[in-house]
Amino acid sequence: MKEITPALLERFRTQEAARRELRTLQAAMAKTELKELAFVPAAAAKLNGDFTIELKTRGVTYQQKSGRCWLYAVLNILRERISETCKLDKFELSANYLSFYDKLEKANNFLELVIENAGKPLNDRMMEYVLGGVGDGGYWDMATDLVKKYGVVPASVMPETWQSTHTEKFLKLLNSLLRKDAGKLRAVIAAGEDPQPVKEAMLEEVYRMECIAFGEPPKRFCFEYRDKDNEYHCVRELSGRTFYEQFVGDALDDYITVTNHPTHGLPMNLYYVFHYMGSMANRDVINLNLTLEEMEELTVRQLRDGEPVWFGCDAGAYGDRDKGVWDPDSLDWSGLMGGVDFDMSKGDRLEYHDSFATHAMIFVGVNFDEAGKPDRWKIENSWGEDVGKKGYFVCSEAYFREFVYEVIVRKKHLTDAQRALLEQPPVRIQPWEGDWL
């Protein structure tokens, strides 16, 4: 292994001293945030304007300091159906309710994976993956599994708490408890004892912690509202499940996750599955890997059909939170850094862990250029109304192509060839392979 030598450093100094722009860029960065310096107003201005297809939604939500974007995106889609059914101009479902059960199910899955892999050493790849712990994040399939099991409730029935909107410390405590419990379970199994009664006692402690931090989910509630005609309605003795069945009533199994992961490990036209750390026990994340063109066409079809599209993207790539823009041309990182080239192919960014889906939102509009091709996309975010354009964002076609990794579409929009792929047994990949997709 070669070290950095004085001669090498001197060569660097000589070469960089010849760059006339270096001192100007250095002076600018000394007192200004990088994103503000890299922003290109003329490029961002091209994303202004209306959209060829634009769906009405009932208000922007705010996940605050929590990683529950994926839940908000699903709930915001379901909210639209409830609003139509009940003739409401504004409505919100409780993310706290589903998040409570999400953490309980993740804890159970963690402990079940510890039991399943109790005979493996702690430095085994699977055990290292499990002991990485649980978080706020998740996938569409995880959210729909929760909805199908527990239903949904209005936000007024189980409102947010400070802890539900600021989850970092709670998750640290939860993971500390789970890792301690992992050691106990491995000892119980090594002694030849039944681990399930021990696991259930551990889950009760998790349940207790959640009740204290987030409040206990309601078993029964009354749904009272006035519709846009000012007519009063009251439906009593509802559970989360019966509320979902009565006011949504749509089978979430009608959807499929379509990914675009152009990597060597995941060929196109691949129907694949993995068991994620955050999943329920005995539940999987199921995806269909298609070309970018196919993923985009399916997204357009669903928007044309009048339905928003849940999607996962890299929110840290070429984004300006305050201005509500995601666009590679609107942030000139290369110019700001003296011409350094950061470009990688989409597949390389995934395989070298430079980019992956970090955030979930919903597409609610798309604009077409003179040739009828998409050139910008309207997004409903869950970062509140104080950012973007009152909570709505826009991304360019270039951003869609490079940094949108998955969309959720109804199976009816699939072509016959795409639908035929779902008739084949899915290919199972390792959970840590799916973890960064």
N, C-alpha and C positions, 0 to 999 in steps of 0.2 A: 504494500500500500504506500503510495507516494504522499508525502506531506506538502503543505504549502511552504514554499521557500521564499527568502527575501528577494531573490531574483524574479520570481513569479509576481510578487507583490509590486515590485518596481515596474514591471512591464504593464501591469494593470494601471498603475498611477499615470504612466506616460500616455497610454492610450486614452484614458478617460479625460486627461487634461486637455486633449486636443478637441474634445467635444464642446463647442461653444455654448450649446443650450444647457449644459449641465448645471451651471451656477444659477441660471434663471429658474430652472425646475426645482433646484434645491431650495432656493429662497421662497418660492411659492409654497412648497410643502411644509416649510418651517412653521407656518401659522394658519394653514387651511386644511380642512378635512379632505382626504384623497378623493372621495366620491364627488365632491363639489368641483374639484379641479378637473376631473376626468369627464364631467358631464358636457355633452355637445348639444346645445339648445336647438340648433337648426335640424339635427337628426331627430330629436324628440318631437319637434313641431310637426313632423310628417305623420306622426301617429294621432294627431288631433282629428276631430271630425266625428260624424255619426257612423252608424254601422248598417250594412245592408240588412242583416238579421239582428234584431235586438229584442231580447226577452225582458218582460217586466218582472221584477222581484220585489219582495216585501221587506226591504230594509237590510242594512249591513249589520253583521254581528261582530263581536269583539272577544277574541280568545284571551286577551291580555297576556300575562307572562306565563303561558302554558303551551304545551306542544300538542294541542287537541284540534289542530286545523282539519285533520281528516274526518273527525267527528262532526265538526261544524259544517264541513262541505256536504256530508251526507244529510245532516239534519236540515240544512237549508234547501236541499232538493225536496225532502219530504214536506217541509214547511209550505212550499208552494202548492202542493196538492191539498193540504189541509185548508189553506187559505181559500183555494178555489171551492172546495166542498162547503166551507162555512161562510163564504162570502166576506172575507176579512181583508182589510187594506194593509194591516200590519200584524205580524204574529211571529213568535219565536218559540222553538222547542228547547228543552232543558239539556244542555251539554253536560251539566253537572250530574244529572241522573245517569246517563249512559257511561260517563267517565267513572263513576263510582263502581259500576259493575265491571267496567273494563279493567280496572286495577285489581279487582278481586279475581277475575278470570285469569289475568296475567300471573298473579301470585300462585293460583292453583296450577297453571301450566308449568310455571317455574318448578314448583315442588314435584309435580308429576315427572318432569324431565330429570330431576335429581334422582328420583326413585328408579326410573327406567335405566339410568346410566350409572347406578351406584357402584357397579363393579369396575368402572374405568378410573384410571388415575386422574388426579386433578389437572395435570398438564395435558390430558387428552384434548383434542381439538373440540369435541362436543362439550366437554365440561368447561373449557375456557369460554366457549360461546354462551353456555347457560349462566355461568357466574358473572358474565358481563352485566346481568341484571335486567330489570324492566324499566320502561320509560313511558312517556305520554304518547309517543307516536304510534302510527298504525296504518293499516291498509283498508281499502274498501271492504274486502271480505270480512275483516275483523269487525267493522262497524255493522255490517248487515247481519252477521252472526249474533251480535249483541241485540240488535233490533228485533230479530226473529225470536229470541229467547225472552227478552225483558220488555219489549215494546218501547214506547216513547211517552213522554209527558210534557205538557206545556212548561215553559220556563217559569211561569208564575207558581207552579206547583212545587218545583224544587229549584229555587233560585241559586245563583252562585254564592260562594263564600269567598273570603279573602284567600283561603288556602287553595280552593279549587282554581282560582285564577293566578296563583303564584305557587306553582307545584314543585319547584326545585328542591326545597328543603324536605318536603314530605317524601319525595321520591328517594332522596338520600337515606332517610330513616327507614323507609320500606325496604330498600335493597340491603341495608345493613342487617335488618331482621331476617330477610330471606336467606342471606348468605350464612348467617348463624344457624338458621334452621336447616340449611343444606348439610352442614356438618353433623347436626343431630340425627337427621334422617339416615345419613350414610352409616352412622354408628349403630342405629337401630337395626338396619338391614344386615350389617356385618354380624350382629348378635343373633340373627335368625328370627327376629320378631316381625310382626305385622306392622308396616309403616303407616297404614291408612288412618288408624285412630290418632296417631301422633300428628299426621298431616292435618287432619280436621281441626285439632286443637290449635295448630299454627294458623290455619285460615281464620279461625274465630278471632284471633288477635289482630289479624289484618282487617277484618270486618270492624272490630272495635275502633282501631285507629282511623278508619275511614269515616265512621259515624261521627267521631269527634271533630275531624277536619272538615268534612264536607256535608254533614247531616245525613240522617238515615233516609233512604228512598221511601216514598209513600207506598203503602200497600193498596190503599183505595183513595180516590179523590173525586172531586166534583169539577166538571168543566163548565164554567160560566163565561159567556161572552155576548157581546152585541155585534151583529153583523153590520155591513155598510148601509143597510136600510134601517138601522137603529132598532132592529127586532131583537129582543132578549131571548137567550137560549140557556138552558141548564141541563146537563146530563150528569146524573149521579152514579155513584158506586162503580166508577171506572178503575181498572188497573192499567198499568202501562201497556199490557198486551191487548186488552179490549179497546183501549183508546186507539191504538195503532190499527187494529182490525176494523174498527168502525169508521175512522176518519181518514185513513190512508188506504187500507185494504188491497194494496198492490203487492204482488209477489216479488220480492227482491231477487229471487232466483232468475228473473227475466234478464238480468244484467251479466256482463262478462267484462273482466279487466283486459284491455288490449294494451300491450306494452310495445315499445320500440327500443329494443336493446341490441344494437348491431355489434355484438361482441362475438369472439370466437367460440365462447362457451354456450351461447344461446343462438342457434341458427334461426332464420326466419321460418314462419309457418310452424312454429313449435308450440304445442299445447303442454304447459308445464305446471308443476305444483311444488310447493315447499311448506314445511311446518315452521312458522315463524315463532320467535321467542315470545312475542306479544299475543299470539293466537290463543283461543280457547284450547283446552285439552281435546284431542281428537278432531280438531278442525284445521284446515289448511288454507293457504292463499293460492288461488287458482288463476292462471294468466294465459293469454294467447299472444305470442310474440309475432308481430306483423311488420311489414315495411312501413316507413314513415308515410308514404303516400296513402297506404291503406288506412293507417291510423287517422290521418287528417281527413280523409273522405268520410270515415265513419263519424267523426266529430261533427262535420258539416251536416251530415244526414240527420243526426239527432237534433241539432239546433234548428234545422229546417222544419223538423217535426214538432217544434215548440217546446222542447225540453232541455234544461240546462245539462251540462256535461261536467261531471267530477273529473279532475285531472291532477296528476302529481308532477312536480317540476323541481328544478333547482332554483330556489328563491334567492340564493346567494350569488347567482351568476348574472352580471350585467343588469342589476336592478337598482332603482332609485325609489326608496320607500315613500319619501315625502311627495315626489312628483307623480308617483303611481305609474312608472314606466319600467318595462323589462325589454331591453333591446341592445344587442351587441354594438350597433352603430352609435348609440347614444352615450356610451361610456368608453372613452378612448384610453384604455389602460396602457396600451402599447406606447402611444405617444407620450403619455405622462411619465413612463418609465424609460424614456430615452430610446425608444424603438425596439425594446425587447419584445420578441414574438411569443405570445401566450397561446397561440392557436393549436388545438388538437382536434382530431376527429371525435365524433360523438362516441364511437366504440372505444377509442383509446381513453377518453376521459372516464368512462365507466370502468374499464379494466385496470387502469392505474389509480383508481379511487380518487380522481380529481373532482368528480361530480357525480351526484346521484339525486334521487328525488328527496328533497328536504321539506317540501311544503305541499299541501293539497288545497285547492280552491275549486271554483266552478266557472266554466265558460258560459257566458250569457249573451254573447253576440259575436258576430264576425263580419268583416267588410271584405268585399271583392273588388279587385282592380278591373281595369278595362278589358282584360282577357278573361275575366270571370274567376280568377284565382284569389285565394285569401291573401290579404296583405296586412291585416291587423285584427286582433282578437280582444273582445271586451271581457273583463274578469270581475267577478264579485269575490272580494277577499273577506277575511275574518279578522282584520286588524283595526276595526273601528272606523268611524267616519272622519277622524282627524288627519288621515293620510290619504294619498291619492286624490281622486276627485270624489270626495265624500264617501270614501271607502271602496270605490270602483277603480280598477287598474286597467291598463292596456299593455299588450305585448305585441311585438312585431312578428311577422312571419318567420324571420330569421331566428328569433328566440324560440318560437314554437318548434322549428325543425331541429334545433340544437339542444334545447334544454327541457322540453316536455317529454317525459318518459312513459307516461301511462295515462289512459283515459278509460272511463267507464261508459259503456254503451249497451243499449238494449240489443238482445240477440236478434231481434227482427231486422236490424239494420245490416247484419252480416250478409255477405254474399253466400251463395250455395257452397262454394269451395271453402270459405272460412268456416261455415257452419259444419261442414263435413269433418274438419279438424277436431271439433269438439266431440265427435263420435268415437274418436280413438282414445285409448288409455293415455292419460297424461304422463309425461316424463317427470320423474321426481328428482329434484336437485337438492343439494345440501342446504340447510337453513342459513348458514353464513354466506352462501352464494346469493340467496335472495335478499339478504339483509341490506346489501348496499346497492341493489338495483333501483 
